[in-house]
Amino acid sequence: MRGDAGRVVDDLRRWLDAPATEDDDPPRLVVETSGSTGAPKRVVLGRNAVLASVRASAARLAQVRGAEASGPWVLALPPTFVAGLQVLARSLAAGHEPVLLERDGWPDGDGWSISLVPTQLRRLLEDPTATAALRRAHTVLLGGGPTGDLRERAAAAGVHVVATYGSAETAGGCVYDGLPLDGVAVALGEGGRIRIGGPTLFDGYAGDPEQTAAVLRDGWFHTSDAGTIDADGRLCVIGRVDDVIVSGGLNVPGPAVAARLQAHPDVAAAEVVGVDDAEWGRAVVAVVEPRAERPAPSLAELRDWVAGELPRAWAPRRVVHVDRVPLMAQGKPDRRALRRLAEEAHGRDRTSEGDGR
């Protein structure tokens, strides 16, 4: 799918309505991944997988809210990535024309739904007009990164949030609030690596059979994420396997540190990356966007803040203050840009500013 939102809506409508072939599926849809940590992949999705996701999502949201959504879905994400594409597909499948937020503004009335990434929700909750609009939503789906204290802040503002986990390879979010959608299977492999099975899985990567074979095995998609599953079967995503920073011989889960930093009252957004360091092997560096009209918290303050709930050894060794945390087009953190910022700052002064362990 390519083009502006209006064109994608028209193309997707034709694709969803296209006559079925012998395998009851029209030509496949190709969706690119964000490429936030490397080269984008071209994910091939069948219509059956997309509609299986649409149906399972609608059923789960009706269950958790006690009533079906009566309105359209609102597009606030790029339509060519899977999260935005699924917003359009959910709306069209339910018989509603999608609302394009950038063009149409917030819809009147209630019963509509929207999908956001954490940075978007964080900023919208600071806007009284946007917050009032979100209160009217049936559901705000939230995915694409650590949520920090956003669930609590949204609930306090009267906004109903459901946290999602998934990827283009799973036709979008397939785990809601830690529980797999109907038909979706979740299991853990070596090192806690998450694997996913079920009817929403992709067919493979276009033109890349080797990469396809590496992640699609025995009916399972082997993700790049690590997690845990509790006694109630609820999945907790720790983060990407390569987001674990080995610093001083300890495994530091970057997303957990970022989530703690994002809960600081003077922090609008924060991300954590690892950079090469002669003393620690890899040093934990925080890239922090201070909240508007609030003082930028110091490294010492942020280290103490992290240590208030997490091991002090996980606290960042350096902080980089930025006006805005760099984002990809779909609102996810740009990991390559973050790493460049951290490496530049760390390279200017390799003397640790942190206190001892």
Salt bridges, closest charged atoms under 4 A:
ASP10 OD1 - ARG13 NH2 3.61
ASP11 OD2 - ARG7 NE 3.58
ASP11 OD1 - ARG14 NH2 2.37
ASP23 OD2 - ARG28 NH1 3.35
ASP25 OD2 - ARG28 NH1 3.57
GLU32 OE2 - ARG2 NH2 3.95
GLU97 OE2 - ARG13 NH2 3.13
ASP104 OD1 - ARG103 NE 2.70
GLU126 OE2 - ARG291 NH1 2.37
ASP177 OD1 - ARG151 NH1 2.98
ASP182 OD1 - ARG60 NH2 3.61
ASP203 OD2 - ARG28 NE 2.68
ASP242 OD1 - ARG240 NE 3.10
ASP243 OD1 - ARG335 NH2 3.61
ASP266 OD1 - ARG294 NE 2.94
GLU271 OE1 - ARG335 NH1 3.30
ASP276 OD1 - ARG282 NH1 2.76
ASP277 OD1 - HIS346 NE2 2.76
GLU289 OE1 - ARG123 NH2 2.87
GLU289 OE2 - ARG324 NH1 3.77
GLU301 OE2 - HIS264 NE2 2.98
ASP304 OD1 - ARG312 NH2 2.88
GLU309 OE2 - ARG260 NH1 3.47
GLU353 OE2 - ARG318 NH1 3.18
ASP355 OD1 - ARG303 NH2 2.75
ASP355 OD2 - ARG312 NH2 2.58
